[in-house]
């Protein structure tokens, strides 16, 4: 089957996220409750730490997502709406310049007040107001614009659910006590004892070929999508091959042992400069203890499991590994065209593992098939984050959501173990700077046909 034929089934397996859901109120409350559920096991002290500039305190995430509903929904759609607190608009605005002045991002950890209890009260205040507002038009029939904004708000909150987990991981990692966020679930195939720390536990990597051709890329239809996923447009792809699974810890360890972090010829110039200045010698959260490798997880420190997908890589590290392995990173259009051929399922946040899991086997069937396309780790691509042909920034403050970041970053695809199932789809475009590693970011190899 050619990619053109495969591409014709686009979005057939993707559930609708449109504004015609019969219970918008219930969906809104479910999203808000899911955010709160991620913080249930935390102590008050856990909510306030900012361990680096890229990390925000959990309390800030809870408040910022509430501010988003106040700023873009309640204040715009309720006449004479009274904000919960007059200063919160300043404290919890993130980067929306048109919305007004903002508290310094690097100083979010200074905010001992409002207290956690006050922020939770703020959330309840906003929950009640938003639920009452959208209950007046639960199907979005009288005012589709409001329903579309509610959809955006729910997806925005899901992004911050993932950030709560990734930021907490960094917060706990710098604490010498190495706190545990959640105990590892038994029987998920990720225990070091069950996976085995031998290369025999790593399934053979196989290649899935695609003939290329004219394909359509980007979101289409009536379901929700972020503005950076549109417009849908044509791309011509040359034939390519993509690995049937993610790169593992064991394979990346071979790269390290072969001097991968000492061989300048494998690295982009900027990446090599970062490696030298930052002293990179292994992936983020890896540690060498008494001659053995360990990694920090949301379940605490544990021996490195060779068969698990490698994660917390910078783009520079992923690119260097791909070159060392004789492949390359896939382009985002190649990744999307390939992902359209498999269902949207995998190790996502609902599994409550909060960590990538090893692939038990790639055997079976008439040939290799794509595995782990969704969940586990965000997959770096070789594509710079830039607008699609015909893209235009939405008008008003909301236009600052994605468009102004289309410079100096790279696209990641597929979601991670911290991504909600209803949030991910083949067309979803995540993006980060090439030196970022605190997210669950890994890689899948691609190559030109041999």
C-alpha positions in Angstrom: 0.0 0.0 0.0 1.3 3.4 -0.9 1.4 6.3 1.5 -1.2 8.1 -0.6 -3.6 5.2 -0.1 -2.8 4.9 3.6 -3.2 8.7 4.0 -6.8 8.5 2.7 -7.9 6.9 6.0 -6.7 10.0 7.9 -8.6 10.6 11.1 -10.9 7.5 10.7 -9.6 6.1 14.0 -9.3 9.4 15.8 -12.3 10.1 18.1 -14.2 13.3 17.6 -13.1 16.2 19.8 -15.6 18.6 18.3 -18.0 21.0 20.1 -21.1 18.8 19.6 -20.4 16.6 22.6 -23.7 16.0 24.5 -22.2 17.0 27.9 -19.6 19.7 27.7 -20.1 20.5 31.4 -19.2 16.9 32.4 -16.2 16.9 30.2 -15.0 20.2 31.6 -15.4 19.0 35.2 -13.6 15.7 34.3 -10.6 17.6 33.0 -10.4 19.8 36.1 -10.8 16.7 38.4 -8.0 14.9 36.5 -5.7 17.8 37.2 -6.5 17.7 40.9 -6.1 14.0 41.0 -2.5 14.3 39.9 -1.8 16.3 43.1 -3.6 14.1 45.6 -0.5 12.4 47.1 1.5 15.7 47.4 2.5 17.4 50.6 1.9 21.2 50.8 5.7 21.8 50.6 5.8 19.9 47.2 3.5 22.5 45.6 5.8 25.5 45.9 9.2 24.4 44.6 10.7 25.8 41.4 13.9 23.8 40.7 14.9 25.7 37.5 13.5 28.4 35.2 11.8 25.9 32.9 10.0 24.3 35.8 6.9 25.9 37.4 5.6 25.0 40.9 2.6 22.7 41.0 0.7 25.4 42.8 1.4 27.8 39.9 0.0 25.2 37.3 -3.2 24.9 39.3 -3.6 28.6 39.5 -2.5 29.4 35.9 -5.0 27.0 34.4 -7.7 28.7 36.5 -6.5 32.1 35.4 -6.8 30.9 31.7 -10.5 30.2 32.3 -11.0 33.5 34.0 -9.1 35.5 31.4 -10.4 34.0 28.2 -13.8 32.6 29.1 -15.4 34.1 32.2 -14.2 37.7 31.8 -15.2 37.6 28.1 -18.6 35.9 28.3 -20.0 37.0 31.6 -21.0 40.6 32.0 -19.7 42.2 35.2 -17.8 39.0 36.1 -15.9 39.4 39.4 -12.5 37.8 39.4 -11.6 35.7 42.4 -8.7 38.0 43.4 -7.6 41.3 41.7 -3.9 40.4 41.6 -4.1 36.9 40.3 -4.3 38.2 36.7 -0.7 39.5 37.2 0.6 36.5 39.2 -0.6 33.7 37.0 -0.5 35.1 33.4 2.3 33.1 31.7 3.4 34.7 28.4 0.3 36.5 27.0 1.8 40.0 26.5 -1.4 41.4 25.2 -3.2 40.3 28.4 -1.1 42.6 30.5 1.9 42.6 32.9 3.2 39.3 34.2 5.1 38.1 37.2 8.7 37.0 36.4 8.7 33.4 35.2 12.0 32.6 37.1 10.5 33.8 40.4 7.3 31.7 40.5 8.9 29.7 43.3 9.0 32.9 45.4 5.2 32.8 45.8 4.6 31.4 49.3 1.2 33.2 49.0 -1.4 32.5 47.9 -1.4 29.3 49.9 -2.2 25.9 48.4 -5.5 26.0 50.1 -6.3 29.4 48.6 -5.4 28.2 45.1 -7.6 25.2 45.6 -10.4 27.6 46.6 -9.7 29.6 43.5 -10.1 26.5 41.4 -13.5 25.7 43.0 -14.7 29.3 42.3 -13.7 29.1 38.7 -15.1 25.5 38.3 -18.5 26.7 39.5 -18.6 29.8 37.3 -17.5 28.0 34.1 -19.8 25.0 34.7 -22.8 27.4 35.2 -21.8 29.4 32.0 -21.5 26.4 29.6 -24.6 24.7 31.1 -26.7 27.4 29.5 -25.6 26.0 26.1 -24.3 22.4 26.8 -24.2 21.4 23.1 -22.6 24.6 21.8 -25.5 25.2 19.5 -26.4 28.7 20.3 -22.8 30.0 20.6 -20.3 27.8 18.9 -17.5 30.3 19.5 -17.9 29.8 23.3 -17.9 26.0 22.9 -14.7 26.2 20.8 -13.0 28.3 23.5 -14.0 25.8 26.1 -12.5 23.0 24.0 -9.3 25.1 23.8 -9.3 25.6 27.6 -9.7 21.9 28.3 -6.8 21.0 26.0 -4.7 23.7 27.5 -5.4 22.2 30.9 -4.3 18.8 29.7 -1.0 20.3 28.6 -0.5 21.5 32.1 -1.4 18.1 33.5 1.6 16.7 31.7 3.7 19.7 32.8 2.8 19.0 36.4 4.3 15.5 36.1 7.4 16.5 34.2 8.1 19.5 36.5 7.5 17.4 39.7 10.0 14.9 38.4 12.7 17.5 38.2 11.7 19.0 41.6 12.0 15.6 43.3 15.2 14.8 41.4 17.2 17.6 42.9 16.1 16.7 46.5 18.8 14.5 48.1 16.0 12.4 49.7 14.8 11.5 46.1 11.1 11.5 47.0 8.7 9.1 45.3 5.7 10.6 43.5 3.8 7.3 43.1 5.0 3.8 43.8 5.6 1.8 40.6 2.6 -0.4 39.6 3.3 -4.1 39.7 3.0 -6.2 36.6 3.5 -3.4 34.1 6.5 -5.1 32.5 8.9 -2.3 33.6 10.5 -3.8 36.7 14.2 -4.4 36.4 13.7 -7.9 37.7 11.1 -8.8 35.1 12.7 -6.9 32.2 16.3 -8.1 32.8 19.3 -5.9 32.5 20.7 -7.7 29.4 20.7 -7.0 25.8 18.6 -10.1 25.3 15.7 -8.2 26.7 15.8 -5.7 23.8 13.7 -6.8 20.8 15.4 -6.7 17.5 14.9 -3.4 15.7 13.2 -3.8 12.3 12.3 -1.4 9.6 8.9 -0.6 8.1 9.1 0.8 4.6 6.8 3.4 3.0 6.8 4.1 -0.7 6.3 7.8 -0.4 4.2 9.9 -2.7 1.7 12.7 -2.4 0.1 12.9 1.1 -2.0 15.3 3.1 -0.5 16.5 6.4 -2.3 18.4 9.2 -5.7 18.3 10.9 -8.9 18.2 9.0 -12.6 17.7 9.9 -14.6 19.1 12.7 -12.6 17.8 15.7 -10.5 19.9 18.0 -7.0 20.8 16.9 -4.5 23.5 17.9 -4.0 26.2 15.4 -0.4 24.9 14.6 -1.9 21.7 13.3 -3.6 23.5 10.4 -4.1 24.1 7.6 -4.1 20.6 6.0 -1.8 20.7 3.0 0.0 18.5 0.5 3.5 17.1 0.9 5.4 14.9 -1.5 7.4 12.3 0.4 10.3 10.3 -1.0 10.4 6.6 -0.1 11.6 6.1 3.5 11.9 3.6 6.2 11.1 4.0 9.9 12.0 1.8 12.9 9.2 -0.4 14.2 10.0 0.7 17.8 11.7 3.3 20.0 15.4 3.4 20.7 16.1 1.7 24.1 18.3 2.5 27.1 20.6 -0.4 26.2 21.1 0.8 22.7 21.9 4.3 23.9 24.3 2.9 26.4 26.2 1.3 23.5 26.5 4.8 22.0 27.9 6.1 25.3 30.4 3.2 25.5 31.5 3.8 22.0 32.5 7.3 22.9 29.4 9.0 21.5 29.7 11.9 23.9 33.4 12.4 23.0 33.1 12.2 19.2 32.5 15.7 17.8 31.9 14.4 14.3 28.5 13.0 15.4 27.2 16.3 16.8 25.8 19.5 15.4 28.2 22.4 16.2 25.8 24.1 18.7 25.1 20.7 20.3 28.8 20.0 20.7 29.3 23.4 22.3 26.4 22.7 24.7 27.9 19.3 25.5 31.2 20.9 26.4 29.8 23.8 28.4 27.2 21.7 30.2 29.3 18.6 30.7 26.9 16.2 29.1 28.1 12.6 29.5 24.8 10.7 29.7 21.0 11.3 29.4 19.3 13.5 31.9 18.3 11.6 35.2 21.0 8.8 34.6 23.5 8.3 37.4 26.5 6.0 37.8 26.6 4.2 41.2 29.2 1.7 42.1 29.9 0.8 38.5 26.2 0.4 37.6 23.7 2.8 35.9 20.6 4.0 37.7 17.9 6.4 36.6 15.6 8.7 38.6 11.9 8.1 37.9 8.6 9.4 39.4 8.8 6.1 41.4 12.2 7.0 42.8 15.7 5.8 41.9 16.1 2.4 40.4 18.5 0.4 38.3 18.5 1.3 34.6 16.3 -1.1 32.6 18.1 -1.7 29.3 14.9 -2.7 27.4 13.0 0.5 28.2 12.8 3.4 25.7 15.5 5.9 26.4 14.0 9.2 27.5 14.9 12.7 28.6 17.2 13.3 25.6 17.9 16.6 24.1 17.4 17.0 20.4 21.2 17.2 20.0 21.7 13.9 21.8 18.9 12.2 19.7 20.4 13.5 16.5 23.9 12.4 17.4 22.7 9.0 18.3 20.8 8.6 15.0 23.9 9.6 13.1 26.0 7.1 15.1 23.5 4.3 14.5 23.6 4.9 10.7 20.1 6.5 10.5 18.5 9.8 11.0 15.6 11.4 12.8 12.3 11.2 10.9 10.8 14.4 9.4 7.5 15.3 11.0 5.6 14.7 7.8 7.1 11.2 7.5 6.2 10.5 11.1 2.6 11.7 10.7 2.1 9.8 7.5 3.3 6.6 9.2 1.3 7.2 12.4 -1.9 7.5 10.4 -1.6 3.8 9.7 -1.9 2.6 13.3 -4.4 3.1 16.1 -3.9 5.8 18.7 -3.1 3.7 21.7 -0.1 3.1 24.0 1.4 3.8 27.4 -0.3 7.1 28.2 -1.1 8.8 31.5 -4.2 6.8 32.1 -2.0 3.7 32.6 -0.6 5.5 35.7 2.9 4.2 35.1 4.4 7.6 34.6 7.4 6.1 33.0 8.2 4.5 29.6 7.9 0.7 29.5 9.8 -1.9 27.5 8.4 -3.6 24.5 8.0 -7.3 25.2 8.3 -8.5 21.6 8.1 -7.4 18.0 7.6 -10.9 16.7 4.5 -12.1 14.9 2.5 -11.3 11.8 3.8 -11.3 8.2 6.4 -8.5 8.8 7.4 -5.7 11.1 4.7 -3.3 12.3 4.9 0.0 13.9 4.9 -0.1 17.8 5.0 2.6 20.5 3.9 5.3 18.1 1.8 6.9 20.9 2.8 7.2 24.5 6.0 6.3 26.3 8.1 9.2 25.0 7.7 12.2 22.8 9.7 11.5 19.6 12.1 14.1 18.3 11.9 14.8 14.6 14.4 16.6 12.4 11.8 19.2 11.6 12.1 22.8 12.8 8.9 24.1 14.4 7.5 26.4 11.7 4.1 27.4 10.3 2.4 25.2 7.8 1.7 26.7 4.3 -1.3 29.1 4.6 -1.1 29.3 8.4 -2.2 32.6 9.9 -2.0 33.6 13.6 -5.5 33.8 15.3 -6.6 37.3 16.1 -6.4 38.7 19.6 -4.6 37.6 22.7 -5.2 33.9 22.0 -3.0 34.3 18.9 0.0 34.2 21.3 -0.8 30.5 22.2 1.4 28.9 19.5 2.4 31.1 16.6 5.0 33.3 18.3 7.0 30.3 19.3 7.7 29.2 15.7 11.4 30.0 15.9 14.4 28.1 17.1 12.6 24.9 18.2 12.1 21.4 17.0 8.9 19.3 16.6 8.2 16.2 18.7 5.4 13.7 18.0 3.4 11.0 19.6 2.8 11.9 23.2 4.4 10.3 26.3 3.6 8.4 29.4 2.4 11.7 30.9 0.0 12.6 28.0 -3.8 12.1 28.4 -5.3 9.7 25.8 -7.9 12.2 24.7 -5.3 14.8 24.1 -3.1 13.0 21.5 -3.6 12.4 17.8 -1.4 11.8 14.7 -1.4 15.5 13.8 -0.4 16.8 17.2 2.8 19.0 17.1 4.7 19.5 20.3 7.8 21.6 20.3 10.9 22.4 22.5 14.3 23.9 22.2 17.0 21.4 21.1 18.8 21.6 24.5 15.6 20.7 26.6 15.6 17.3 28.3 13.3 17.5 31.3 10.4 16.3 29.2 9.8 12.6 28.4 11.6 12.9 25.1 13.2 10.1 23.1 13.6 9.0 19.5 12.7 6.6 16.8 15.1 6.1 13.9 14.4 6.7 10.2 16.5 6.1 7.1 16.4 6.3 3.3 15.8 2.9 1.7 18.9 0.8 1.3 
